[in-house]
Amino acid sequence: MQKLPDYLARITPNPVGNRAPWYVNTAPSYAGVFLWVAFYQSIAQGTIDRAGIGLCLAALAVAGLLSYALYYYAPAMLGMKTGFPLYVVGSSTFGTAGGYLMPGLLMGLLQIGWFAVADFLSTTFILSGLKMDSRPGTLPFAIIAVIWGYLMAYIGVKGIQYVAKVSLVLNIIPLVMILFVFAKTFPGISQHVPAHPDSMGAFTGLLAVVIGFFATAGAAGADFGMNSRDQRDVKWGGIVGITIPVLIAGGLPLMSVAGAHALDPNLKSMNYGDVIGASGGWVSSAMYFLFALASVTPACFCAFIAGNSFSTMIPSVSRMLSTMAGATVAIVLAITGAAANLVGFFNIVGASFGPICGAIAADYLLSGRRWAGPRAGVNWAGYGAWALGFLVGLAPFPFMPLPAVLKQHAQPAVLYSFVVGFVVYWLLAKAGLEPVKVPLSPHATELGDTATATV
């Protein structure tokens, strides 16, 4: 019998008695993801200036449903049925050895990118609140980014339980802020006229932004699912926590940017932060500080997830050391301004995790809506699906050698990457490229109706 890697040999399922209703964990956690300012800071760029408000809201509704049905549901059901987190259920789709990289270390690496985004935005908001130069690369920016970044990383390792306790309160802050900005800009919303009409570009662009932002959180549905009691919790936690918040946290800022531009023709930027700044005086300063405060929860959770990924897959390195090393990389990305391109980062995230979610969904269906259990070594069906899906997901980038007409219609690349990952995994699995299954150890007997992988 093949020996299991440590990350699988020592795993135990989350007991049903430790789980809670969807409205206690899954729904508020996912709602908090979308209420983070990183989601809607740049959501108006290339969207609201190309189409009317009705079309943009329709795109958000479709994006929320796709995020729920394609990216969240299968991982969440696997987590609920097994009681195992993503890096364990992923050992079926990518293999016991292949799981080290995907989704294991890849999740940690992308969390470094998310931490860089959090550090960049928080530093920008703090300096803007102080009425100081908020451009990256300046000395004040570097000082704030270093202090804020290392402090959040340390809390992510040592004090994540305290952050979790206040996360609901911190989530209310951005909700109140976006409602406030919406109320101020509401008179101009009815006057909105797209400056560069392109309905299809706006629609597909919004799909790309929303799904790209959500891709890693969708795969992490396994971690949310392992805290769900049954299929009903999985279903309602996703519907209430994903589809509705996408409309609220995406729609209100979109309309606010449209209203602000109608009220102030001199406003050139499409960034939500600049709409906040247009309020002027102590109001805008207070809002900048509050948005920075609300970024504490996502930043700490990014650090926690990255540290958990690295310490699980590379146990010889301490969690603190690996987290601080990742934070250092993230801080450099923030200071240099590399973390400022949110839409580009969403595309990379989508290209990376779109095919992972697609492959997991195909594996889930091929296994009879059950977890097949760990597969020995590297599952080349999973890796082949990821490789081709990743290339498709990179289609919008300038360095991809594609004809201009294909570039023009490359979005939503993250959705195409999911479809490619799903189809390629299905075909390669049917061709016999899935390795043999490896039994779990007796103490890791899973829950629910998935006894195929138990001893």
Secondary structure per residue as TSV (DSSP state, phi and psi in degrees):
chain	resnum	aa	ss	phi	psi
A	1	M	-	360.0	131.4
A	2	Q	-	-67.5	138.0
A	3	K	-	-76.5	134.6
A	4	L	-	-78.6	146.6
A	5	P	-	-62.1	158.5
A	6	D	H	-56.8	-37.9
A	7	Y	H	-67.2	-17.2
A	8	L	H	-102.5	-34.8
A	9	A	H	-66.2	-29.4
A	10	R	T	-101.6	6.1
A	11	I	-	-80.7	143.1
A	12	T	-	-128.8	144.1
A	13	P	-	-71.8	152.6
A	14	N	-	-74.1	118.8
A	15	P	-	-63.6	151.4
A	16	V	G	-59.3	-33.9
A	17	G	G	-64.9	-19.1
A	18	N	G	-90.4	0.2
A	19	R	-	-94.2	166.2
A	20	A	B	-140.2	165.9
A	21	P	-	-64.0	158.6
A	22	W	T	-59.6	-32.1
A	23	Y	T	-80.0	-4.5
A	24	V	T	-95.5	-36.8
A	25	N	T	-120.1	-66.4
A	26	T	H	-61.8	-53.2
A	27	A	H	-61.8	-52.0
A	28	P	H	-65.9	-31.5
A	29	S	H	-66.7	-46.6
A	30	Y	H	-68.5	-37.2
A	31	A	H	-60.0	-39.5
A	32	G	H	-63.3	-32.9
A	33	V	H	-60.5	-46.5
A	34	F	H	-76.4	-23.8
A	35	L	H	-77.3	-10.8
A	36	W	S	-65.5	134.2
A	37	V	H	-60.7	-22.6
A	38	A	H	-59.7	-29.2
A	39	F	H	-68.1	-44.7
A	40	Y	H	-110.0	3.3
A	41	Q	S	-57.7	-42.2
A	42	S	S	-117.9	16.0
A	43	I	T	-67.2	-22.3
A	44	A	T	-82.4	-15.4
A	45	Q	T	-67.0	121.4
A	46	G	T	71.9	14.0
A	47	T	T	-126.0	-67.8
A	48	I	T	-68.9	-21.5
A	49	D	T	-84.1	-1.4
A	50	R	T	-112.5	-15.4
A	51	A	S	-148.3	165.5
A	52	G	-	-74.0	167.1
A	53	I	H	-64.7	-40.0
A	54	G	H	-59.6	-44.8
A	55	L	H	-65.4	-41.0
A	56	C	H	-64.3	-40.5
A	57	L	H	-66.3	-37.0
A	58	A	H	-63.3	-39.9
A	59	A	H	-63.1	-40.6
A	60	L	H	-63.4	-40.0
A	61	A	H	-63.2	-44.3
A	62	V	H	-64.6	-42.7
A	63	A	H	-62.1	-40.2
A	64	G	H	-63.7	-42.2
A	65	L	H	-66.5	-41.4
A	66	L	H	-65.0	-40.7
A	67	S	I	-60.3	-42.5
A	68	Y	I	-67.6	-51.3
A	69	A	I	-75.0	-38.7
A	70	L	I	-96.3	-39.5
A	71	Y	I	-99.4	-28.2
A	72	Y	I	-100.1	-42.0
A	73	Y	H	-63.3	-51.4
A	74	A	H	-62.5	-49.5
A	75	P	H	-59.3	-39.3
A	76	A	H	-65.9	-40.7
A	77	M	H	-65.4	-39.3
A	78	L	H	-63.8	-41.7
A	79	G	H	-63.8	-41.2
A	80	M	H	-66.4	-43.6
A	81	K	H	-72.1	-30.0
A	82	T	H	-101.5	-30.8
A	83	G	-	81.0	13.7
A	84	F	-	-109.2	152.5
A	85	P	-	-80.1	178.9
A	86	L	H	-58.5	-43.9
A	87	Y	H	-68.1	-17.2
A	88	V	H	-86.9	-50.5
A	89	V	H	-65.5	-24.4
A	90	G	H	-71.2	-13.7
A	91	S	H	-71.0	-13.0
A	92	S	H	-78.9	-48.1
A	93	T	H	-73.2	-31.9
A	94	F	H	-119.8	-5.9
A	95	G	-	94.0	161.0
A	96	T	T	-66.0	-36.6
A	97	A	T	-84.9	-41.1
A	98	G	G	-64.7	-25.2
A	99	G	G	-66.9	-18.3
A	100	Y	G	-58.9	-45.5
A	101	L	I	-83.4	-48.5
A	102	M	I	-128.8	123.9
A	103	P	I	-91.6	3.4
A	104	G	I	-52.5	-79.9
A	105	L	I	-69.2	-30.7
A	106	L	H	-61.8	-39.1
A	107	M	H	-60.7	-42.7
A	108	G	H	-64.7	-41.9
A	109	L	H	-63.6	-41.5
A	110	L	H	-69.6	-28.7
A	111	Q	H	-65.8	-29.6
A	112	I	H	-62.3	-41.4
A	113	G	H	-62.4	-43.3
A	114	W	H	-64.1	-37.5
A	115	F	H	-64.6	-37.6
A	116	A	H	-62.8	-40.9
A	117	V	H	-61.2	-45.6
A	118	A	H	-61.7	-42.3
A	119	D	H	-65.5	-43.2
A	120	F	H	-62.7	-49.5
A	121	L	H	-65.8	-43.8
A	122	S	H	-64.3	-42.1
A	123	T	H	-63.4	-41.8
A	124	T	H	-61.5	-44.1
A	125	F	H	-68.0	-39.4
A	126	I	H	-63.2	-46.6
A	127	L	H	-67.4	-36.9
A	128	S	H	-65.1	-38.9
A	129	G	H	-64.3	-31.4
A	130	L	T	-85.7	1.9
A	131	K	T	61.2	37.3
A	132	M	S	-111.8	167.6
A	133	D	-	-62.8	118.0
A	134	S	-	-103.2	15.6
A	135	R	-	-73.9	138.1
A	136	P	T	-65.2	150.7
A	137	G	T	97.2	-14.4
A	138	T	S	-82.0	161.3
A	139	L	H	-62.7	-46.5
A	140	P	H	-59.1	-39.1
A	141	F	H	-62.9	-43.8
A	142	A	H	-63.9	-41.9
A	143	I	H	-62.9	-49.3
A	144	I	H	-64.4	-41.6
A	145	A	H	-62.9	-40.4
A	146	V	H	-67.1	-48.6
A	147	I	H	-63.3	-50.3
A	148	W	H	-64.4	-42.7
A	149	G	H	-63.1	-50.3
A	150	Y	H	-69.2	-33.3
A	151	L	H	-65.5	-45.1
A	152	M	H	-65.5	-38.2
A	153	A	H	-64.4	-41.6
A	154	Y	H	-64.3	-42.7
A	155	I	H	-64.6	-36.1
A	156	G	H	-61.9	-28.3
A	157	V	H	-88.7	-44.9
A	158	K	H	-100.5	-23.4
A	159	G	-	-132.2	27.5
A	160	I	H	-62.2	-29.9
A	161	Q	H	-65.5	-31.3
A	162	Y	H	-75.0	-36.5
A	163	V	H	-64.0	-41.6
A	164	A	H	-60.2	-35.5
A	165	K	H	-69.4	-29.4
A	166	V	H	-105.3	4.4
A	167	S	H	-62.1	-37.2
A	168	L	H	-63.4	-40.5
A	169	V	H	-65.8	-42.8
A	170	L	H	-66.6	-29.9
A	171	N	H	-69.0	-28.0
A	172	I	H	-68.9	-30.5
A	173	I	H	-57.9	-55.0
A	174	P	H	-65.2	-30.7
A	175	L	H	-62.3	-44.9
A	176	V	H	-63.8	-40.1
A	177	M	H	-65.1	-44.7
A	178	I	H	-69.8	-30.1
A	179	L	H	-66.7	-39.2
A	180	F	H	-64.9	-47.1
A	181	V	H	-64.3	-39.3
A	182	F	H	-60.8	-42.5
A	183	A	H	-63.4	-38.1
A	184	K	H	-70.4	-33.5
A	185	T	H	-98.2	-2.2
A	186	F	H	-55.3	-40.2
A	187	P	H	-59.4	-25.2
A	188	G	H	-92.3	-7.9
A	189	I	H	-62.8	-42.0
A	190	S	T	-66.6	-16.3
A	191	Q	T	-91.3	1.0
A	192	H	-	-65.4	130.2
A	193	V	-	-133.0	124.6
A	194	P	-	-58.8	128.7
A	195	A	S	-76.5	-29.9
A	196	H	S	-133.1	76.3
A	197	P	-	-53.6	124.7
A	198	D	-	-164.5	79.7
A	199	S	H	-59.9	-45.1
A	200	M	H	-65.3	-40.8
A	201	G	H	-62.5	-40.0
A	202	A	H	-66.9	-43.2
A	203	F	H	-63.6	-51.9
A	204	T	H	-69.2	-31.8
A	205	G	H	-63.9	-41.0
A	206	L	H	-67.5	-38.3
A	207	L	H	-59.1	-43.8
A	208	A	H	-64.1	-43.3
A	209	V	H	-65.4	-49.5
A	210	V	H	-65.4	-50.7
A	211	I	H	-68.8	-38.3
A	212	G	H	-61.7	-41.7
A	213	F	H	-62.7	-37.3
A	214	F	H	-87.7	-13.5
A	215	A	H	-53.6	-49.1
A	216	T	H	-67.3	-38.8
A	217	A	H	-65.4	-31.7
A	218	G	H	-66.1	-46.5
A	219	A	H	-62.3	-34.4
A	220	A	T	-70.8	1.2
A	221	G	H	-55.6	-26.5
A	222	A	H	-60.8	-41.1
A	223	D	H	-68.8	-33.8
A	224	F	H	-73.5	-39.6
A	225	G	H	-62.8	-34.5
A	226	M	T	-67.6	-10.7
A	227	N	T	-104.4	8.2
A	228	S	B	-97.7	145.2
A	229	R	S	-79.9	-35.1
A	230	D	S	-159.7	-177.0
A	231	Q	H	-62.8	-31.4
A	232	R	H	-63.3	-41.0
A	233	D	H	-64.0	-39.6
A	234	V	H	-62.5	-46.2
A	235	K	H	-63.9	-56.2
A	236	W	H	-73.9	-30.7
A	237	G	H	-61.4	-37.8
A	238	G	H	-75.9	-43.0
A	239	I	I	-63.6	-48.7
A	240	V	I	-76.5	-32.6
A	241	G	I	-87.8	-17.0
A	242	I	I	-116.1	-61.6
A	243	T	I	-64.6	-41.6
A	244	I	H	-73.2	-47.9
A	245	P	H	-60.5	-31.2
A	246	V	I	-59.7	-42.3
A	247	L	I	-67.6	-40.1
A	248	I	I	-75.1	-55.3
A	249	A	I	-74.7	-19.4
A	250	G	I	-96.9	-41.3
A	251	G	H	-70.5	-45.2
A	252	L	H	-63.2	-46.8
A	253	P	H	-62.9	-37.8
A	254	L	H	-58.9	-48.3
A	255	M	H	-66.9	-32.5
A	256	S	H	-65.2	-42.8
A	257	V	H	-63.6	-42.9
A	258	A	H	-61.7	-44.5
A	259	G	H	-65.3	-39.8
A	260	A	H	-63.7	-39.7
A	261	H	H	-68.9	-34.6
A	262	A	H	-69.5	-35.4
A	263	L	H	-78.8	-29.1
A	264	D	-	-131.5	91.9
A	265	P	T	-61.1	-18.7
A	266	N	T	-80.2	-10.4
A	267	L	-	-75.5	115.4
A	268	K	-	-98.2	-33.2
A	269	S	-	-73.9	146.1
A	270	M	-	-101.5	5.8
A	271	N	-	-75.6	139.3
A	272	Y	H	-64.7	-34.7
A	273	G	H	-61.3	-34.9
A	274	D	H	-73.8	-27.2
A	275	V	H	-67.1	-38.7
A	276	I	H	-60.6	-45.5
A	277	G	H	-62.7	-25.8
A	278	A	T	-66.7	-17.1
A	279	S	T	-65.8	-33.7
A	280	G	-	73.5	165.7
A	281	G	H	64.1	-157.3
A	282	W	H	-69.1	-22.8
A	283	V	H	-63.9	-49.2
A	284	S	H	-65.8	-38.6
A	285	S	H	-61.4	-45.4
A	286	A	H	-62.1	-40.5
A	287	M	H	-67.9	-38.5
A	288	Y	H	-59.4	-46.1
A	289	F	H	-64.1	-38.7
A	290	L	H	-68.4	-37.9
A	291	F	H	-67.0	-36.1
A	292	A	H	-64.3	-41.3
A	293	L	H	-63.4	-40.7
A	294	A	H	-68.0	-16.9
A	295	S	T	-82.4	-5.1
A	296	V	H	-60.8	-47.4
A	297	T	H	-61.0	-54.1
A	298	P	H	-62.4	-35.6
A	299	A	H	-65.0	-45.4
A	300	C	H	-65.5	-38.6
A	301	F	H	-69.0	-35.7
A	302	C	H	-60.7	-45.3
A	303	A	H	-63.8	-41.0
A	304	F	H	-64.1	-46.4
A	305	I	H	-66.3	-41.0
A	306	A	H	-62.1	-46.9
A	307	G	H	-62.3	-39.0
A	308	N	H	-65.4	-40.5
A	309	S	H	-63.9	-49.1
A	310	F	H	-67.1	-42.9
A	311	S	H	-70.5	-27.7
A	312	T	H	-74.7	-44.7
A	313	M	H	-84.5	-26.3
A	314	I	-	-128.1	72.8
A	315	P	T	-64.6	-16.0
A	316	S	T	-72.1	-16.2
A	317	V	S	-103.5	130.4
A	318	S	-	-64.4	152.0
A	319	R	H	-59.7	-42.5
A	320	M	H	-62.4	-45.2
A	321	L	H	-64.3	-46.8
A	322	S	H	-66.5	-36.6
A	323	T	H	-67.1	-44.6
A	324	M	H	-67.8	-33.3
A	325	A	H	-65.5	-43.2
A	326	G	H	-64.4	-39.5
A	327	A	H	-63.1	-36.4
A	328	T	H	-62.2	-45.1
A	329	V	H	-61.0	-43.7
A	330	A	H	-63.3	-40.5
A	331	I	H	-64.0	-40.4
A	332	V	H	-62.3	-42.5
A	333	L	H	-61.8	-37.1
A	334	A	H	-70.5	-46.7
A	335	I	H	-63.6	-38.9
A	336	T	H	-77.9	-11.1
A	337	G	T	87.8	1.8
A	338	A	G	-63.6	-25.2
A	339	A	G	-83.4	2.0
A	340	A	G	-77.7	-24.9
A	341	N	-	-81.8	81.5
A	342	L	H	-66.7	-44.0
A	343	V	H	-62.5	-42.3
A	344	G	H	-62.8	-39.2
A	345	F	H	-66.8	-40.1
A	346	F	H	-59.5	-38.6
A	347	N	H	-63.0	-41.2
A	348	I	H	-65.8	-43.6
A	349	V	H	-60.3	-45.6
A	350	G	H	-63.0	-41.8
A	351	A	H	-63.8	-32.9
A	352	S	H	-77.8	-45.7
A	353	F	H	-102.4	-13.0
A	354	G	H	-56.9	-53.2
A	355	P	H	-68.4	-26.4
A	356	I	H	-64.0	-46.8
A	357	C	H	-64.2	-38.2
A	358	G	H	-63.8	-43.9
A	359	A	H	-65.7	-41.6
A	360	I	H	-63.1	-41.0
A	361	A	H	-63.1	-41.9
A	362	A	H	-65.1	-43.9
A	363	D	H	-60.2	-41.7
A	364	Y	H	-61.2	-45.4
A	365	L	H	-71.7	-41.8
A	366	L	H	-63.4	-27.4
A	367	S	T	-89.8	13.3
A	368	G	T	75.7	36.1
A	369	R	S	57.3	38.7
A	370	R	S	-132.2	169.3
A	371	W	-	-87.6	125.9
A	372	A	-	-73.9	-19.8
A	373	G	-	95.9	168.7
A	374	P	-	-61.1	143.8
A	375	R	B	-114.6	140.5
A	376	A	S	-63.8	139.2
A	377	G	S	65.3	-129.8
A	378	V	-	-108.0	126.9
A	379	N	-	-86.5	101.4
A	380	W	H	-71.4	-18.6
A	381	A	H	-64.4	-41.3
A	382	G	H	-69.0	-43.9
A	383	Y	H	-70.2	-36.1
A	384	G	H	-65.1	-40.9
A	385	A	H	-62.9	-41.7
A	386	W	H	-67.3	-44.5
A	387	A	H	-61.0	-47.6
A	388	L	H	-70.3	-39.8
A	389	G	H	-64.6	-37.1
A	390	F	H	-64.6	-42.0
A	391	L	H	-62.5	-40.5
A	392	V	H	-65.9	-39.1
A	393	G	H	-65.2	-23.8
A	394	L	T	-86.1	0.4
A	395	A	T	-52.5	-36.7
A	396	P	T	-72.0	-10.8
A	397	F	S	-78.0	145.8
A	398	P	T	-58.5	-31.8
A	399	F	T	-78.3	-7.9
A	400	M	S	-77.1	124.8
A	401	P	-	-78.7	76.1
A	402	L	-	-119.9	150.1
A	403	P	-	-59.7	151.7
A	404	A	H	-57.8	-37.3
A	405	V	H	-65.9	-33.7
A	406	L	H	-73.4	-38.6
A	407	K	H	-58.7	-39.7
A	408	Q	H	-63.8	-31.6
A	409	H	T	-111.4	27.6
A	410	A	-	-76.8	-18.8
A	411	Q	-	-92.8	148.6
A	412	P	S	-86.2	103.2
A	413	A	H	-59.1	-33.3
A	414	V	H	-64.2	-34.3
A	415	L	H	-71.3	-41.3
A	416	Y	H	-63.2	-37.7
A	417	S	H	-66.1	-35.3
A	418	F	H	-63.6	-47.8
A	419	V	H	-61.1	-43.8
A	420	V	H	-63.3	-44.8
A	421	G	H	-59.4	-42.5
A	422	F	H	-64.6	-50.9
A	423	V	H	-66.4	-44.9
A	424	V	H	-65.2	-41.3
A	425	Y	H	-61.5	-44.9
A	426	W	H	-57.6	-46.6
A	427	L	H	-67.6	-44.0
A	428	L	H	-68.9	-34.5
A	429	A	H	-65.7	-43.4
A	430	K	H	-64.6	-26.5
A	431	A	T	-80.9	-1.8
A	432	G	T	90.7	20.9
A	433	L	-	-87.7	-0.4
A	434	E	S	-78.5	129.8
A	435	P	-	-69.6	172.4
A	436	V	-	-68.8	155.7
A	437	K	B	-82.8	148.6
A	438	V	-	-115.9	126.6
A	439	P	-	-66.3	146.4
A	440	L	-	-77.8	161.4
A	441	S	-	-70.4	158.3
A	442	P	G	-56.3	-36.9
A	443	H	G	-75.3	-8.7
A	444	A	G	-100.8	18.4
A	445	T	-	-52.8	127.9
A	446	E	-	-86.4	173.5
A	447	L	-	-101.5	179.6
A	448	G	T	70.2	-145.9
A	449	D	T	-103.6	27.2
A	450	T	-	-115.8	49.6
A	451	A	G	-74.3	-0.9
A	452	T	G	-62.5	-25.2
A	453	A	G	-102.7	8.8
A	454	T	-	-94.3	164.2
A	455	V	-	-94.8	360.0
